[in-house]
Amino acid sequence: MKGILEKLQIKEFNIGACAGPDDWYEDPAGEEIVSYNPTTGEPIAKVIQATEKTYEQVLKQSVESFKNWRMIPAPKRGLIVRDLGEALREKKEPLGDLVTLEMGKIKAEGHGEVQEMIDICDFALGLSRQLYGLSMHSERPAHRMYEQWHPLGAVGVITAFNFPVAVWAWNAAIAAACGDTTVWKPSSDTPLTAVAVQHIANRVMADHGLKGIFSIAIGRGAVVGEHMINDPRLPLISFTGSTRMGRRVSEAVARRFGRTILELGGNNAVIVSGDADLDMAVRTILFGAVGTAGQRCTSTRRIIMHRSIASELSDRLVNAYKQVVIGDPLEEGTLMGPLVTKGAVEDMMAALEKAQEQGGEILCGGNRLPDRGERFVEPTIVKMPGQTEIVHIETFAPILYLIEYDDIEEGIRLHNEVPQGLSSAIFTTNLLTAETFLSHAGSDCGIANVNIGTSGAEIGGAFGGEKETGGGRESGSDAWKGYMRRQTNTINWSKELPLAQGIKFGD
């Protein structure tokens, strides 16, 4: 831990509310939150959480900073985001290690998450010169019509533990390029990585004489979270978390006519057709289901496999699972680390019990690994007689359900009948089957892939899903429009005053 902090040039983590280089806010009434190493169960550090008072200080500074930030030309805002990306690039290794230490994902994934932050900063730099509006032809002579996009204001970003830094960057980098400021409430399970990122952002802001562009308020949902979703000074709330909490956020923000970007549950499936390349399918399924110990919103949770290859695919997956190295995620060669909390372990065991009650057969795994630590489990494969009640529920753990189908229409029906709709994939060498899966009658998810898995999305495409996944979009494509407001403009450059639709009114 000490070596990581030295590389990050951070002396302490003890304050959880900040709006700039010299604006760390502390309230004696603030409660401590302890960050635990999920690998060992030992405490790493303590952070003083934001109170109503310190939240208000952060919000006021963010709102005030927006007034000047929005007037800086977008390409120049992009240069500040570029510098943020460069600062993250310089600290990629220690920040990635800190992600691994605090969240429990393996080093390759921890470093990969920081790379996502760097990538989205590069994307936002280019975007800063591409905030395009349309030009339209007016029906009135000597009139010009066009649309332009304006910044929204201070944006609230609430993120989850499983991607403790990347999702903030998806929002903050794009929002900054668009002219917004951001206030970040990270997960209480991973506060240290968030404080580390704030220190990095502070150095970038200081270099440019700025503050309040990137701010943080670490605290309990009942305090900071509730204030954010009910605060009219935050016209947009980007929330990543459970469907249950997403519903609460959606209702609260809609009540005040605010906007939301919701990234909620994902009960993702891979359809494996009878003509699929099983070598590719097995490797992809293993990464999608076991990576991050099944704690991604895009984790592969269901395999819908054609009956003709079901036995062979099952055997191959079981063999692959037996070779997964489970242990300290900071050690080279480890493929799966711990679950983030003891509660997650209990949720996994309860789901497996229900799966067996509903006719499921555990093919491999299913056990705790107390010799490694109280948060370690075996990745588990369960053969199900069909898509029962438990299969419709997303369990944030490394459980993979196997279900058989007879034809592509049945496979797609099974795929779509769950309430979530984030990511999906099919493995097939048949063009007609692939196009059917991608057609209007195919996958109902926000992401649909052919011959690649459900996880590992690139920042260039808009990320998000449908149904109980929330319908939001972050990251690439035109997701930037969610952080801005559209305005239609008409300019009359004649000396006449014609009305639209040929209406005559008075002389």
Disulfide bonds with the S-S distance in Angstrom:
none
